[in-house]
Amino acid sequence: MRLIALSTEDLEPYQFSRIFNPGSARYVLEAKYLFGASSLPSICRRYPVSRCEIFGVGVSQYREDRQIKKQVLAELDAGQLLAIDDDCFGWSPARHLFFIDQSGRLAQYPAILPPLYPTQRIIQRYEAMVARYRVRPPATVLPPSYRPQQKAPAVAAAATAVAVRRDPLAAMRAMSKRERWQARQNLIGRGRRSIYPDARIAATRLGENNIAVEKAKLAQNVYGVDGRPINALETMPNVPEGWRDISNNKNALDRLRLWPELLYDHADNPDFFARVYAPDPTVFGNAMAPTVVFRGTRMEKLVDWKNNLGQGVSFHSDYYKKSVSIGSKLEDFTGQVAIAGHSLGGGLASAAAVASGKPAWTFNAAGLNAGTVEKYGGTAIGDGSKIAAYRVQGEVLTRLQEFHLLEDLKSVNYDIPLLMVKHQLSTLLPSAAGNAKWLPGGEGGAIDKHGMQQVIDSLEQQKEADMTTITSRL
């Protein structure tokens, strides 16, 4: 492997098909390379990155420069650095991001990439190198699995099983939602049975994120479509694949001990708003439960901010009163049900989870005041241990609510008086309830990282990395 700068270093056109997928490159770099000064040659002109030599002269792992490592991996995820596969093995969809098509053009192989990854810039750079070297390379030799042909159903099923076993990442991209879900479950099972610790760790996180990303998509859907008013009596548009909105199905809600009017304050453009989504058992089997999802803060709505901030400092909040009421009703339901929400919706979901004792998934959630549930007539059935609180590293709400000395010191440019003000503010605001699960990989500033798409992208990035790790150990 070698690392080159996308904008400043030349690359022969045929080598563009040898560009590593960022997830695969990260795995190889962390497993086989060390970052810092070394007697061995560097694989990168900009940073000292050398092959890890267990025997002979090399860099001790205890002298690794973590700052250089962090910078290299960040530039790799941003597409500023490209990892080039110099091995003699053929093209693989599990490792390589691009291939050269029959017309000599560079094409991207379908993959989950870091947010804002510069795919088009890489393709433009390829065309610039074609012009410079005055040659358009021949087509990449693709494996047969990339050129599927029509088969009889039984033969197709057998072929799919073999493809998943040989190359799970590549096979999943051509599958239906149901097939992808089952293939990931199979991959998780194989990872958990692996003799390699990194595969077992990856399988555990993949199992968690496989569920969390579905809840995240619901938490995004409950906001509706930008610019389109919401009518609580209608089904939500663009419901994620594998789910259906049952918020106005009285029979379905009755089984959960709920009714439609609990989910909103008024039908046209409601302020307080929640939806109930039911999973499709033909897609997920028994792995998913009906999920109550609370909408979060709408930036332009003062009433949302009033409820958001009011609850945090123990003022009255109609939204939290309603969420506690929903949670108390769910307590009476003995079956499986889940709760989710983002931002303010994450705080409301936390209150409902504590009032019901049901599991919840929250994303960049508002904090929950210790006395909120009892204040609105609920009983604290849960203690927050069933809440998986996902937060993107550096997002604005978590940074306001929580105090982290070193991070906050840097954010105020080492201004001690300003740091004390930040500490007082964080002390005033409650932290998000539940077990914190940090998501690296967000893009932009602290406000940008608060959005739901950043959460989904970060979860998908972790899933891709974990699938790559497990696959490499099969």
C-alpha positions in Angstrom: 0.0 0.0 0.0 1.0 3.6 -0.5 -0.7 6.9 0.2 -0.9 9.8 -2.2 -2.4 13.2 -2.1 -5.4 13.5 -4.4 -4.7 17.1 -5.5 -0.9 17.2 -5.8 0.5 13.8 -6.7 0.2 12.1 -10.1 -1.2 8.6 -10.5 -1.1 6.5 -13.7 -4.7 6.1 -15.0 -4.8 2.3 -14.6 -3.9 2.6 -10.9 -7.2 4.4 -10.1 -8.9 1.0 -10.1 -6.5 0.1 -7.3 -7.8 2.8 -4.9 -8.8 1.2 -1.6 -12.2 1.7 -0.1 -11.6 4.1 2.9 -12.9 1.5 5.3 -10.6 -1.2 4.0 -7.7 1.1 3.9 -8.2 2.2 7.5 -8.3 -1.4 8.6 -5.0 -2.3 6.8 -3.3 0.9 8.1 -4.3 0.3 11.7 -3.3 -3.4 11.5 -0.1 -3.3 9.6 1.4 0.2 9.7 2.9 2.5 12.3 2.8 6.3 12.3 5.9 8.3 13.2 9.6 8.6 12.6 11.2 5.4 11.4 14.3 3.9 9.7 12.0 2.3 7.2 10.7 4.1 4.1 7.4 5.9 4.4 4.5 5.0 2.2 3.4 8.6 2.2 5.2 11.8 1.1 3.3 14.0 3.5 3.5 11.9 6.7 5.9 9.3 8.1 3.9 6.0 7.8 5.9 2.8 7.6 5.3 -0.9 7.6 5.1 -2.5 11.0 8.0 -4.9 11.3 7.8 -7.3 14.2 11.3 -8.6 13.5 14.2 -6.4 12.3 14.5 -2.6 12.4 11.3 -0.7 12.7 9.2 1.7 14.8 8.2 0.5 18.2 4.5 0.6 18.6 5.0 2.5 21.9 6.5 5.4 19.9 3.7 5.7 17.5 2.6 9.4 16.9 -1.1 9.4 17.6 -1.5 12.9 16.2 -0.1 11.9 12.9 -2.3 8.8 12.9 -5.4 10.8 13.6 -4.5 13.3 10.8 -3.8 10.6 8.2 -7.0 8.7 8.9 -9.0 11.9 8.8 -7.6 12.9 5.4 -8.2 9.3 4.2 -11.9 9.6 5.2 -12.1 13.0 3.6 -10.6 11.7 0.3 -7.6 14.1 0.6 -5.3 11.1 0.8 -5.9 8.0 -1.4 -4.7 4.5 -0.4 -3.3 2.6 -3.5 -3.2 -1.2 -3.4 0.2 -2.2 -4.8 -0.4 -6.0 -4.3 -0.5 -8.2 -7.3 -3.9 -9.7 -6.5 -6.8 -9.0 -8.8 -9.5 -6.4 -8.4 -11.9 -7.1 -5.4 -15.2 -5.3 -4.6 -14.4 -5.9 -0.9 -11.3 -3.7 -1.2 -11.4 -1.5 -4.2 -13.6 1.6 -4.7 -13.4 2.2 -8.5 -13.2 0.1 -11.6 -12.5 1.0 -15.3 -15.5 0.3 -17.5 -15.5 -1.0 -21.1 -15.3 2.5 -22.5 -12.2 3.3 -20.4 -14.1 5.5 -17.9 -13.6 5.4 -14.2 -16.8 4.1 -12.4 -17.5 3.8 -8.7 -18.4 0.5 -7.2 -21.4 0.9 -5.0 -20.3 1.4 -1.4 -21.1 3.2 1.8 -18.6 6.1 2.1 -17.8 8.7 4.6 -20.0 11.8 4.3 -19.0 14.2 1.5 -16.4 11.8 0.1 -15.1 13.4 -3.1 -16.0 10.7 -5.6 -16.5 13.1 -8.5 -13.3 14.9 -7.8 -11.4 11.5 -8.0 -13.1 10.8 -11.3 -12.2 14.2 -12.6 -8.6 13.6 -11.5 -8.6 10.4 -13.4 -9.6 12.2 -16.6 -6.9 14.7 -16.0 -4.3 11.9 -15.6 -5.7 10.2 -18.8 -5.0 13.5 -20.6 -1.5 13.8 -19.1 -0.4 10.3 -19.8 -2.2 10.2 -23.1 -3.6 6.7 -22.6 -7.0 5.4 -21.6 -6.4 2.0 -19.8 -8.3 -1.2 -20.6 -11.3 -2.3 -18.7 -10.8 -3.8 -15.2 -11.2 -7.5 -15.1 -14.2 -8.0 -12.8 -15.1 -11.2 -10.9 -18.0 -13.2 -12.3 -20.1 -12.3 -9.2 -20.2 -8.7 -10.5 -21.7 -9.8 -13.8 -24.9 -11.6 -12.7 -26.9 -13.5 -15.2 -30.5 -14.7 -14.9 -30.8 -18.1 -13.2 -33.6 -20.3 -12.1 -34.8 -19.4 -8.6 -33.2 -22.5 -6.9 -29.9 -21.9 -8.7 -30.1 -18.2 -7.9 -30.7 -18.9 -4.2 -27.7 -21.2 -4.1 -25.5 -18.7 -5.9 -26.5 -16.0 -3.5 -25.6 -18.2 -0.5 -22.2 -18.9 -2.1 -21.6 -15.3 -2.9 -22.4 -14.2 0.6 -20.0 -16.7 2.0 -17.2 -15.8 -0.4 -17.6 -12.0 -0.4 -20.4 -10.7 1.9 -19.8 -7.0 1.3 -20.0 -7.3 -2.5 -23.0 -9.7 -2.5 -25.1 -7.5 -0.1 -25.1 -4.5 -2.4 -27.2 -6.3 -5.1 -29.8 -7.7 -2.6 -33.2 -6.7 -1.5 -33.7 -5.2 2.0 -34.7 -8.6 3.4 -31.7 -10.3 1.9 -29.3 -7.7 3.1 -30.7 -7.9 6.6 -30.4 -11.6 6.7 -26.9 -11.5 5.2 -25.7 -9.1 7.8 -27.2 -11.2 10.6 -25.3 -14.2 9.2 -22.1 -12.2 9.0 -22.6 -11.0 12.6 -23.0 -14.7 13.7 -19.9 -15.7 11.9 -18.0 -12.8 13.4 -19.1 -13.7 16.9 -17.8 -17.2 16.4 -14.5 -16.1 15.0 -11.2 -16.9 16.7 -10.0 -13.4 16.1 -10.8 -10.8 18.9 -11.2 -7.9 16.4 -13.8 -9.8 14.4 -15.8 -10.6 17.6 -15.6 -6.9 18.7 -16.7 -5.8 15.2 -19.6 -8.3 15.2 -20.9 -7.0 18.5 -20.8 -3.4 17.3 -22.3 -4.3 14.0 -25.2 -6.1 15.7 -25.9 -2.9 17.7 -25.6 -0.5 14.8 -27.6 -2.8 12.5 -30.6 -2.0 14.8 -29.7 1.5 15.7 -29.5 2.7 12.1 -33.1 1.6 11.5 -34.2 3.6 14.6 -32.2 6.5 13.3 -34.0 6.4 9.9 -37.3 6.5 11.7 -36.1 9.5 13.8 -35.3 11.3 10.6 -38.6 10.4 8.9 -40.7 11.8 11.7 -39.6 15.3 10.7 -41.4 15.0 7.5 -40.4 16.6 4.2 -38.9 20.1 4.2 -41.4 22.7 3.1 -44.4 20.4 3.3 -46.9 20.8 6.1 -47.6 17.8 8.3 -51.2 16.5 8.9 -51.2 14.1 11.8 -54.2 12.3 10.4 -52.2 11.2 7.3 -49.4 8.6 6.9 -45.9 10.0 6.9 -44.3 10.2 3.4 -41.1 8.3 2.5 -41.3 5.8 5.4 -38.1 3.8 5.5 -38.1 0.5 3.7 -39.2 -2.4 5.9 -41.5 -0.1 8.1 -45.0 1.3 7.9 -46.7 4.1 9.8 -49.5 2.8 12.0 -50.1 6.0 13.9 -53.7 6.2 12.7 -54.5 2.5 12.9 -56.7 2.4 16.0 -56.6 -1.4 16.3 -52.8 -1.6 16.1 -52.4 1.2 18.6 -54.9 -0.3 20.9 -52.7 -3.4 21.3 -49.9 -1.0 22.5 -52.4 0.7 24.9 -52.2 3.9 22.8 -54.6 5.9 20.7 -54.0 8.4 17.8 -54.8 11.5 19.7 -52.0 10.8 22.2 -49.4 11.4 19.4 -50.1 15.1 18.6 -51.6 18.3 20.1 -53.5 19.3 17.0 -53.8 17.7 13.6 -52.7 20.5 11.2 -49.1 21.3 11.6 -48.8 19.9 15.2 -46.3 21.2 17.6 -45.9 18.1 19.8 -45.7 15.2 17.3 -44.9 11.5 17.5 -45.4 8.6 15.2 -45.6 4.8 15.7 -43.9 2.6 13.1 -44.4 -1.2 12.7 -41.7 -3.4 11.3 -42.3 -5.8 8.4 -41.7 -9.3 9.8 -40.9 -10.6 6.3 -37.9 -8.2 6.3 -36.7 -8.3 9.9 -38.2 -11.5 11.2 -38.7 -11.1 15.0 -35.7 -8.8 15.4 -37.6 -5.5 15.4 -40.4 -4.2 17.5 -43.0 -1.5 16.9 -41.3 1.9 17.7 -42.7 5.1 19.1 -40.7 8.0 17.6 -40.8 11.6 18.9 -40.0 14.6 16.7 -37.2 16.8 17.7 -36.6 20.6 17.6 -37.7 22.5 14.5 -35.1 25.3 14.4 -37.6 28.0 13.5 -40.3 27.1 16.1 -40.0 29.1 19.4 -42.5 26.7 21.1 -40.0 23.8 20.5 -37.2 25.8 22.1 -39.4 26.7 25.0 -40.2 23.1 25.8 -36.6 22.0 25.1 -34.9 24.5 27.5 -37.8 24.7 30.0 -37.6 21.0 30.9 -33.8 21.3 31.4 -34.2 24.0 34.1 -37.3 22.4 35.7 -39.9 24.7 34.1 -43.2 23.3 32.9 -43.2 21.5 29.5 -46.3 20.4 27.7 -44.2 18.2 25.4 -42.6 16.3 28.2 -45.9 15.9 30.0 -47.3 14.2 26.9 -44.2 12.0 26.5 -44.5 10.8 30.1 -48.1 10.1 29.5 -47.3 7.9 26.5 -44.6 6.2 28.5 -47.0 5.4 31.3 -49.4 3.8 28.8 -46.6 1.7 27.3 -45.8 0.4 30.7 -49.1 -1.6 30.6 -48.1 -3.3 27.4 -46.4 -6.6 28.1 -45.1 -7.2 24.5 -42.1 -5.8 22.7 -42.1 -2.1 21.9 -39.3 0.4 21.4 -38.9 4.2 21.6 -36.7 6.6 19.6 -36.0 10.3 19.0 -33.5 12.9 17.9 -32.5 16.1 19.7 -35.6 17.3 21.7 -37.2 14.1 20.4 -34.4 12.2 22.1 -35.2 13.9 25.4 -38.9 13.1 25.0 -38.0 9.5 24.1 -35.8 9.3 27.3 -38.7 10.5 29.4 -41.0 7.9 27.9 -38.4 5.2 28.3 -37.9 5.9 32.0 -41.7 6.1 32.5 -42.3 2.8 30.8 -39.1 0.8 31.4 -39.0 0.1 27.6 -35.8 0.2 25.5 -35.0 3.4 23.6 -32.6 4.7 21.0 -31.7 8.4 21.1 -29.6 10.5 18.8 -27.8 13.7 19.8 -30.5 13.9 22.5 -31.5 16.7 24.8 -30.8 16.0 28.5 -33.4 14.7 30.9 -33.9 16.3 34.3 -33.9 13.8 37.1 -37.4 14.8 38.4 -39.2 15.2 35.0 -41.0 11.8 35.0 -42.4 12.1 38.5 -43.3 15.8 38.0 -45.8 14.8 35.3 -47.4 11.9 37.2 -45.3 9.1 35.9 -43.3 6.5 37.8 -39.6 6.0 37.1 -39.9 2.4 36.0 -36.5 2.5 34.2 -33.2 4.0 35.2 -31.9 4.9 31.8 -29.9 1.7 31.4 -32.1 0.6 28.5 -31.4 3.8 26.6 -28.7 3.7 23.9 -27.7 7.3 23.6 -25.9 7.8 20.3 -24.1 11.1 19.8 -21.9 12.4 17.0 -18.5 13.5 18.2 -18.4 17.3 18.5 -22.1 18.0 17.9 -23.4 21.1 19.5 -26.1 19.9 21.9 -23.9 17.3 23.7 -21.1 19.9 23.9 -23.4 22.3 25.6 -24.8 19.8 28.0 -21.6 18.0 29.0 -18.3 19.3 30.3 -15.1 17.6 29.0 -12.1 19.5 30.3 -9.6 19.1 27.5 -12.0 19.4 24.6 -13.8 22.4 26.1 -10.4 24.0 26.9 -9.4 23.8 23.2 -12.8 25.0 22.1 -12.4 28.3 24.0 -8.8 28.8 22.9 -7.5 28.1 26.5 -9.4 31.1 27.8 -9.9 30.1 31.5 -12.7 32.6 32.4 -14.6 31.5 29.3 -14.0 27.9 30.3 -15.6 28.6 33.7 -18.7 30.0 32.0 -18.9 26.9 29.8 -18.6 24.8 33.0 -21.4 26.7 34.7 -23.7 26.3 31.6 -23.0 22.6 31.4 -23.7 22.2 35.1 -27.1 24.0 34.7 -28.2 21.7 31.8 -28.9 18.0 32.3 -26.9 15.4 30.3 -28.6 13.0 27.9 -29.9 9.9 29.7 -28.6 6.5 28.9 -25.5 4.7 27.8 -23.4 7.1 25.7 -22.3 5.7 22.3 -20.0 8.0 20.5 -20.0 8.3 16.7 -16.8 9.7 15.0 -16.9 10.8 11.5 -19.2 13.8 11.4 -18.5 16.6 8.9 -18.6 20.4 9.3 -19.1 22.4 12.4 -20.8 21.6 15.7 -24.3 22.6 14.4 -23.8 20.6 11.2 -23.0 17.5 13.2 -26.3 17.7 15.1 -28.4 16.7 12.1 -29.9 13.3 11.7 -28.2 12.6 8.3 -24.8 12.9 10.1 -25.9 10.3 12.6 -27.0 7.9 9.8 -23.9 8.5 7.8 -21.7 7.8 10.9 -23.6 4.6 11.7 -23.3 3.4 8.1 -19.6 4.2 8.1 -19.1 2.1 11.3 -21.2 -0.8 9.8 -19.1 -0.8 6.6 -15.8 -0.8 8.6 -17.1 -3.6 10.9 -18.2 -5.7 7.9 -14.8 -5.2 6.3 -13.1 -6.4 9.5 -15.2 -9.5 9.8 -14.9 -10.3 6.1 -11.1 -10.0 6.3 -11.1 -12.7 9.0 -13.3 -15.2 7.2 
